[in-house]
């Protein structure tokens, strides 16, 4: 059994790890739509299903992007409809960008947007954020962007929040030294909780703010579609910058 098959095999030992999450297998879906078909069809060269993405581990540069090992490759966790993803790929052509998303429609919308713009430095994958170390090797990723993750404010479900200690450790391992991790959220509750997890991790907190757009910071000046809605309603945006030393 190859590595990709093992990771979607219910009998694989990883399935017994409560810190892992498993997605339904696209090829096994009973009913398909234009988005599920496009994942392994029209956009197969730039979009990777949960079954195919692990085969790119440690070869994203050489195989997917065909760039030197020194070339920066960044990661966006949760692309949504892809507005920031396209902005980042277009604005930093000297870097490559991988986006992950578990929902088919926004995943395809994201890669379709970049392809229509003629960009060749972008790719996406359908992978759960808790399992990124199955798709990226140690030190394979440069900067990471996490914008408006689900805050899971229901007190019964804090284990679904991204900044779990074990997940932060996995993120730290896949990043190159000298890289940054950026977080934005409109939920102060989630933000405060995340900062607590960061303090106990190997990341170094560079800076944080409860009012990103009032702080005058230029590091994350681009506003996503959701962000524009939030700020129009007077909701403050919380943000922090982490360093992977």
N, C-alpha and C positions, 0 to 999 in steps of 0.2 A: 504493500500500500504506500503510495507516495505521500509527501508531507501535506499537500493540499487536501487530499482525500481524508487523511487522518484527522485533520482539524474540523471536519464536518461529520465525522463518524461518531454516533452517540455512544459507542463503546470505548472511545479514546479516553485515556486518563484525565485529560483536561476537563472533561465534562463533570468530573467529581469536584472540581475546584469552585467553591462558591463565589470567588472573585471574578470568575469568567462569565461571559454572556454568549449565548449561541443564537444565531439568526436562522430563520427558515432558509432552506436551500432553494435558490431561484429556479434551477432546472427541475425541481420536484413540485413546483406550484401546480395546483390543479387547473387554475385559470390564469391566463396571461393577458397582459394589455400592452399597449404600445411602448410603455416604459420598461417593463420587464423584458420584452423582446429586444429592445434597443441596447440593453446592457451587454448582452452577449452577441449582438448583431451589428447594427449600424455603427455603434460607438465602441466596439470591442477593443480597438487599438488604443483607446484612451480611457476607457471605463472598465473596471475590474470587479467581477462579482465576488462574493464571499468565498467561492470555491477557487477562483483563479488568482486572487490577490496575494495569498501567501507564497506563491511561486516567484513573486518579485522580491522577496526578502533578500536584502543585501545586494540586489542588482538593479535597483530603481534607476541609478545613474547610467549604468552600462547598457541595460536592456530597454527600459521604458523611454528614457530621455536621450540616451546615447550622448552623454556628456562626460567630461573627465571626472575622476573621483573627487577632485578639489572643488567642483561646481556646487554652489549652495542649493539645497533642496529643502523647502519649507513645507509645513503641514498646517492645514486648517481642519479643526475638528468640528464637524457639524456645519456643512456649507449652507444649509437652508436653500434659498432660491438662487444662490450663487452670485449676488451682487458684489460682495466684498471679494470673493474669489476671483472674479473677472477683473475687478479693479486692481487687485494685487498682482495678478499675472501680467496684466497689461502695463502696469506702472513699474514693474521690476523685471524687465526681459532678461536681465543678467542672472536671474535666479529661476529655479523650477519650483513648482507648487503642486502638492498632492492634497486633494480634499477628500474627506470621508463623510459619509452620510448613510443612514440605514434605510431611509425611505426612497423608493424608486423614483417617484416623480421629481423631487428636488435634485436628486443625484443626476438624472438625465438633463434636467433644465440647466444645471450648473455646467456640465461639460458641453452641452449644446451652445450655451452662450459664448464660451471661450472659442469653440471651433468656428462659430460664425464670425468671430473677430479675427480669425486667422492665426490664433495663438498656438504655438507648438510646445510651450513650456509648462503645460498644465495636464494633469490626469486626476481621475477620481477613483475611489474604491468603496464598495459596500462592505464596511467592516465596523464592528462594534468598538467603540473607543476604549473599552476595558481590555481589548485584546490586541492593541497596536504592536506589541512586541512580537506577535506572530507574523506580522506583515513587514516590520522594519527591524533591521539588525541593530546591534549596539553602535551608537554614534552615527547612525545613517541619516539622521534628520538634523537640520539647523533650527530655525525659529519655528515656534508653534503658536497658532492663534486659536483661542477658544472664546468665541463671541456668543453671548446669550444662550448658554446651555440651559436645558430644562432644570429649574431650581429644585424640583421635587420637594415642595414645602410641606406636603403631607407628612406629619411626624412618623407615620408608619413606614415611610419609604426613603429614609436618608441614605440607605445603602446603594441607591440608584444614582446618587450624585457623583459627578465625574471625579472630583478631587479626593477620592478615597486614598488613604495612605499607600496601599499597594499599587494603585493606578499611578499616583504621582511618582512612585519609584520606577515603574515601567517607562513613564514618559522621560524621566531623568536619564535612564539608560539609553534610550534610542536617540537622545540629543547629543550633538557634538559639544565638547567644552567650549565656552564662550558664546553659547547661543542664548536666546531669550524665549520666555513663554509669556504671552499676553492674554489676560482675561478681562472680559467686559460682561457686566450683568446689570439688569435693572432691579434685581432683588437684593436688598440690603441684608436680609436674613441669610441668603445663600452666600453672599460676599463675606460676611463676618465668619460664617462657618468655614468657608474656603481658606481664609487667612489663618485660621486656627490650624488647619491641616498643613498648610504651607510651612508654618513655624516648626512643625515636627518633621519636616521632610529635609531632603538634601539640597533643595532649592534655596537660593538667597533672595529675599524680598528686596528688590531695588527701590520700588516706590509704590504707593497706593493712594487712591483718592475716592471720595464718595461723590464727587462732582466732576467728572472727566471734562466736560465741555466748559465748565466754569473755571477750570484750573489752568487753561491756556496751553495744555500739552499738545504737541504736534505729532507725538508718536502714534496716536490712534485717532487722527482727526477725521478719517473717512467714516461716514455714518451709514449703517446698514438700513434696509427698509424698515425693519422693526425699530431700530434706534430712532429714526425720524419720527415714527409714530409716538414713541415713548417721550421724546423730548418736546414734541408738540403738545403733549398732555401735561408737561411740567414735571415729568418723572426724571429724577437724577440718575445718571449713569455711573455705576461704580466700576473701577478698573484697577488693575495692579500689573506690575512688571516683575517677572522673576528671572533670575540669572542662573544658568546652568554652568557653574564654574568648573 
